[in-house]
Amino acid sequence: MSMVQPRLPGATVLDLFAGSGALGLEALSRGAARVDFVDSSAASLRALADNARALDAGDAAVAHRADALRFVSALEARAYDVAFADPPYRQGLATRLAEQWARVPFATILGIEHAADEPLADGGDTRRYGSTAITLYRAPA
């Protein structure tokens, strides 16, 4: 989160494979104007709704029950300022998401958490933390 902190105040944020919503809710706490949360699991979205209510996120938190890859495939370039993704490991989802972003950079900044041994599309800045990595992509100016 600290890698994108300067871009969060007033930003529109996308939290893909949102789960409980931790990344997007943290972005709201750091000044994001709005976060769209995308997850296909009803149980995850229930937990997200509970967490958003507990934090009084109001209309700034919008949940979408959808497949994350299909959701982003319908977006235009720079539809969001910042996007976060924490897809399940070892399913190739991080690779496919990075490839989709390379075709249409749907966010100015995309951060993907993934298994450290999963190679993603070129052009990102990857930082490794044990068996986990975070790759950050930035759209050209």
Secondary structure, 3 states (H helix, E strand, C coil): CCCCHHHCCCCEEEEECCCCCHHHHHHHHCCCCEEEEEECCHHHHHHHHHHHHHCCCHHHEEEEECCHHHHHHCCCCCCEEEEEECCCCCCCHHHHHHHHHHHCCCEEEEEEEEECCCCCCCCCEEEEECCEEEEEEECCC
